[in-house]
Amino acid sequence: MNVAIIRFPGTNCEFDTQYAFSLLGAKTYIVWHKDEVLPEDIHLVVIPGGFSYGDYLRCGAIAQFSPIMKAIKAFASQGGYVLGICNGFQILCEAGLLPGVLKRNINLHFISKIQQLKVVNKDNVFLTSYAPNQEIKLPIAHADGNYFIDEVGLEKLRSNGQILLEYTDNPNGSVDSIAGICNANKNVFGLMPHPERAIEAMLGSCDGLAMLDNLLHIPLSR
């Protein structure tokens, strides 16, 4: 299993993500955002959390124009698997790889806590090991995690089974308590919670390691 982890100016979760996948036996590469190609034989691209470009203008708005994003879009269009965590989710939305937007939390404050979540749809490689409506705990840490999409787009997400995770108490005001979604082809995933921060009992939960373990069995797409 080969994983490319993208690093932007302001990314701060790339090494946490690398460590999490190393615990699962994956080979990882840290890829600088100015690179124009991904490493060969990659199974998964991860855009980790942080504050790409300092979250200036809008979270992910500048990062979407980095050279590596062209390669990521091509990788995804060929069926390659892409995971965006927190700021990575914001970048995927800004780049048009996922529908909707992430805006400021409804209380206008940064939220950092262990969050209860519900698995909404397991018909995808990301959540295949879970039972429907199973509840898990993952950390959240964001100021702009309020997911929004219009009613037409929301209905498409529902009908296509693209809503993957929901908050049990909706801490940030997201439409339908949405915490994570995928694209229509179910090869691009985005979520605000941080699975890479829930990989050992001393961190309060191992639910994140169990979640990432699902991705170890995806096929090589190119």
Buried (B, 14 or more C-beta within 10 A) or exposed (E): BBBBBBBBBBBBBBBBBBEBBEBBEBEBBBBEBEBEEBBEEBBBBBBBBBBBBEBEEBBBBBBBEBEBBEBBBEBBEEEBBBBBBBBBBBBBBBBEBBBBBBBBBEEEEEBEEBBBBBBBBBEBBBBEBBEEEBEBBBBBBBBBBBBBBEEEBBEBBEEBBBBBBBBEEBBBBBBBBBBBBBBEEBBBBBBBBBBBBBBBEEBEBBBBBBBBBBBBEBEEBE
